[in-house]
């Protein structure tokens, strides 16, 4: 177990460094240089002399490896520089708007569990029936409909036609629930479908047949035997998609005009605020890696067989 955790931590560090290198290189090969982007925040048409001074002031006149080492030495201490737009540290700017984003992602995760687990169980119990067909169609639609389209559709129906939620501005709990549902919609279908498949695979297992022979009720067999053994892969899938929930807030927050990390990051991308973009990419990659590692660790604790299979 100790060696496995060490390997995961090394993997986490490698992912973090790889993403930081990639984001740093992309910022330096962009058509608009960081110095020019910063200068344009002050003057619409900065002269070459002004851009050159900013290059020297921020160290952009050095080679890319030297710039990266300098940037990495600061990033280790969570110093990702200051935003070109607000002139404030980007970490402080992101943390100030992080609570609404985490609340939105957390509410979406709860909705996923509330809807996906019952749908998967019902589809497995009613295999081949109309409930199973409805869940199958729903799962295909959930992964086929783009999130921005679903969000705009909900805004058009509930916001414009029914006037149940505000179109502009973060108004009430109903708009937050709608945004959370848009964010959770793809994962509800995929997780329910995976759970259904795993439950059907386990229904003829030896421990299930033995429990039926002992007269155990179908509900107890489903909860204490079939669902318990289907849980580890579902937990891994759920944990791996938590990062996608956080990343998806960038689209949902802008559709529903909600405050949060995604909204200011999209504004940073439009304004070429490179320190903000780099910080967001690095921290988001770290969240992805941590969620994946935690989900896999919990899955192997619930089912040690997964650890043996990964070694073989």
KABELNOR-V656357 format. One record per pair of residues at least 12 apart in sequence whose ideal C-beta (glycine too) atoms are under 6 Angstrom apart, sorted by the first residue. I is the first residue (numbers start at 1). J is the second residue. Records with the same first field share a line. If there is no record, write none. Layout:
I->J ; J
This chain:
8->293
12->289
15->289
16->286
19->282 ; 285
20->282
23->278 ; 281
24->68
27->274
28->64
32->272
34->60 ; 274
35->51 ; 54 ; 55 ; 60
36->51
37->272
38->54 ; 84
39->51 ; 54
41->84
78->91
80->275 ; 279
81->275
83->273 ; 275 ; 276
84->273
85->271 ; 273
90->275 ; 276 ; 279
94->261
97->259 ; 260 ; 261 ; 264
98->261
100->259 ; 260
101->249 ; 260 ; 261
104->180 ; 249
105->245 ; 246 ; 249
107->180
108->180 ; 183 ; 184 ; 245
111->180 ; 184
112->184 ; 187 ; 188
115->188
116->188 ; 191 ; 192
119->135 ; 192
120->192 ; 195 ; 196
123->135 ; 196
124->196 ; 199 ; 200
138->189
139->189 ; 193
142->185 ; 186 ; 188 ; 189
143->186 ; 189 ; 190
147->182 ; 251
148->251
150->182
151->182 ; 255
154->178
165->178
168->257
169->257
170->258
175->256
179->252 ; 256
182->252
183->245 ; 248 ; 252
187->241
194->237
195->234
198->230
199->226 ; 230
202->226 ; 229
207->225
208->225
211->225
232->299 ; 302 ; 303
235->295 ; 298 ; 299
236->295 ; 296 ; 299
239->291 ; 294 ; 295
240->292 ; 295
242->291
243->287 ; 288 ; 291
246->287
249->262
250->262 ; 265 ; 266
254->266
265->280
